[in-house]
Structures are given as structure tokens and as C-alpha cells.
């Protein structure tokens, strides 16, 4: 099991182009919906996929608030989650290469 910086969820904003990038939800992930999906599928570690949707929304909101991406009083739901603007949303470029395999 990784420990230390490998487990960080927040921080690292502005470090991706540096010699020591800190890849976290806050610094790297372009969409908040990806965070929700990951939590829904992978948590908790001992019984992945066992959280209710309300628990997943609450965990997602907690992580986003700790990263100062949303206000701590913001309620995250199916309607509000896609509207969250992640700090690195514009940090990706489309891959212009054609699909080689279908």
C-alpha cells in the first residue's frame, strides 16, 4: 500500500509543469464527475462499490471543499456536480492521432 505523498488527494496546484509535480484531485483531474465515479467504484477499500449515492456525493464534496474547489457549504448532487470547475480543466489537449484499433 502506498503511503505519504502517493496518497495525497489535495494540494499541488500549479506543480504539474515543475520538476516535482504533485498529482492530486486538485492539481490534475479535469472533471469533478471523474472523482465521483472513482469514489463510487473504488471505496471503501475493503468493500468497493458499497457506498450509497448520498455517501459518494458527501465524500466527493468533502474532497472538493478540502481542496478549496468548492465552498464547504456547497451541496453536491447530480445537478451541481457537473457544474464544478476543476482547477486543471483546461490543462489537457486533445489527442490528434487517429484511432488505430476499433
ABEGO torsion letter per residue (X at the ends): XBBEAAABABEGBGAAABABBBBBAAAABABAAAAAAAAAAAOBAABBGABBAAAAAAAAAAAAAAAGABBAABBBBAAAAAABBBAAAAABBBBABBBABX
